[in-house]
Amino acid sequence: MKNSNLIGLKEADCKKIAEKLNVLLANYSIFYQNTRGAHWNIKGNDFFTLHLKFEELYDGLVLKIDEIAERILTLGYTPHHNFSDYQKLSAIQESKEVNDGNKCVLNILDSFKTVIELQRELLEITEAAGDEGTNAQMSGYITEQEKLIWMYNAYLGK
């Protein structure tokens, strides 16, 4: 029996949601790697502050990557796992600037903007499909990320 039948969702809805979740997974995966690069390579007066903040951020991102992949599996589909797939699907690009703290924070803010937009699109799709599981997951992510945006903007003095 298909997972969609077991969790009470239509197969076509599960497919559409899983495809969008794979796009989100790709964006999170590149966001994660960019944040790891910033953590490893940050230099300057704010090294001690940003080094720790970037580590906190990538620890949270890797958990979300796992949760998104598991949600795709719950819906009965296969999460992408190749970085080449991520590069094709992701709006977030690999960061070349990983030494300058302000540029790294700006990149993080842009990445949050991208994933929040995707998560809001998923909210619309999952609400229409009656997919409370994915909807609650995305809603929780957005709430957390909006606060982080405020904090990173405060760091920049905005």
N, C-alpha and C positions, 0 to 999 in steps of 0.2 A: 504494500500500500504506500502511496506517495506521501511525503511529509505534509504537503499542502492539505490532503484529506485529513490527516491526523491532527493538524493544528487548526483546521476549520477555515482555510483560505482557498481561494480559487487558484488553480494552477497558473493561469495567465497572469494573475496579479503577483504571484510568487516569482515568476520569471522576470517580470518588469522590475520588481523591487530588488531582486538579486543582481540584475544587470546594473542598476543604479548604485547598489552597495559595492559592486566591484569597482566602479569608478571612484567612489569614496575611498575604498581600500587603497587604490593606486595613489590618490592624493595624499592620504595619511602616510603611506610608505615613503614617499619622497619627502614630505614634511618631516618625518622622523629622521631620515638620513641627513637632511640639511641641518637639523637641530643637533644631531650627533657631531657633525662637522664643525658647527659653531662651538660646541662644548669643547671639542678637542683642540681647536685652533685659536680661540679667543685670546687677545692680547690687550694690554693697556691697563689704565688705572682701575677700571671696573672688573678686572679679571676675576677676583674672588667672588664678587656678587654675581656676575653673569655666568661664570662657570657652574656654580651651584644651581642657578635658576634654569639654565639650559638642561642640566641633568634632570631636574624635577620634571621639566616639560617632556623630554624624550621618554622618561619612565612612564608618564601618563599616556603618551602617544602609542607606545608599544602595547600597552594594555588595550587601548581602543582598537588597534590593528587586529589583535587576537579576537576581541569581542565581535568586530565586524565580520571577520572570516567565519566565526562560529555561527553568526546569524545567517550568513549566506548558506552554510551547511544545513542549518535548521529549516530553511526554506526549501531545501532539497536540491541545491545547486553547488557548484564547485568554485571556491574562491581562487582568484588568480594568485600566483605565487612567483612569477618571473618578473624581474626588474624590467625586462624589455617590454612586457605588457604594461607595467606601471607607467613607463615613459610614454607609451602611446596613448594611454587613457587619461593621464593626469594633466590638469591645468597648471598645477604647481610644477615649476621647473627646478632642475638641480641648481643649487646656489653655488656661485663661484666665489662670493665674498663671505669669508668665514672668520676674518681676523678683527674687523672693526665692529665694536659692540653695537653702536647705533644702527649700522647697516643690517646687522644680524637681527636686531629687534624689529626693524622695519620689515624685513623678510618674514619674520614670524607673524607679524600683524597681517601682512598680505596673505599668508598661508591660512591664518584663521578666517579671514574674510572668505576665502575660497571654500573651505570646508563647511563653514556655516551656511553659505549659499546652497551647497549641495544637500546639506542636512535639512534645510527648510524645504527644498524641493521634495526630499524624501518624506517629510511630514505631510505634504499635500497628497502624495501618492499613497502613503500608508493609511492615512485617514480615510480616503475613498475606498481602500481595500478592506478596511476593518482590521488592519494589522497593528494591534495595540503593542505587541512586543517590539517591533522595529520603531514604532512611533515613540514609545517611552524611552527607548535607547537614544534616539536622536534628540529628543527634548532635553534629556539629562545632559548630553554633550553640549548642546547650545547654551544651557544655563551656566555651566562651568566655564565655557569659553568666553562668554560675554564678560564675565568677571576678570578673566585673564587679560582680555583686551584692555579693559580699564587699567589694570595694573601695569601692563607693558607701556601703555600710553602715558601713565603717570611717570614711569621711569624716564621717558623721553621729554617730560615736562609739558605734556599736552593735556 
